[in-house]
Structure formats: C-alpha cells, structure tokens
C-alpha cells in the first residue's frame, strides 16, 4: 500500500511553524531587533522591538 497523503491541515501547520521560527530568527538577527537578549552589552537601546 502507498503511504497516505499528508493532510492539508498538517502541511499548513508545518508551514506556519517554519514561518514563525524563521520570522523570530530574522528579528533576532536584525541589528537593534534583538528579542532574545535585549540587554546584551553593546546594544545601545533598551527599547522593545518594534
């Protein structure tokens, strides 16, 4: 028997998880957009990410 096709909802879920983690990574890597460790020395702003 061939393996069952993945459910569209599951594909959507996977894409959403990937997109969310990718967005967080981009925000963390942007200068001044450090959400993970905003109080690191060398960051000249303590404002939250906009």
N, C-alpha and C positions, 0 to 999 in steps of 0.2 A: 504493500500500500504506500502511496506517496505521502509525505508528511503533510499535515493540514496547513492550509494557508494561514498566515498570521492575521489576526483580527485587525480591522482598520483602527479601532479604538486603541489597541496596543501600539500600533505604528504611530498614531498621533501622540500617545503618551511618551514614547521613546523620543520622538522629535521634540516634544515640549521639554523633556528633561535635558536633552542635549542643548537646546537653545537657551534654557535658563542657566545652565552651568557655563555655557560659552559667554553669555552676557555678563555674568559675575566675573569671569576671568578677564574680559575686556575692561570692565570697570576697575578691577583691581590693578591692572597693568597700566592704565592711563595715568599720566602724571597729575597729581592733585586729586585723583579719583580713587584713592586707596581706601576701600571699605573694610578690608580685613584687619589692617593695623594702622588706624588713622593717627596714632600718637607716636609713630616712629620718629626718632631724631632725624633731622634732615628734611622733614616735611614742614613747610613754613606756614601751614594753615591747620587749624583745628576744627574748621567748619565741616559739617557733614557733606557727603557727596550730593551734588545737585543733579 
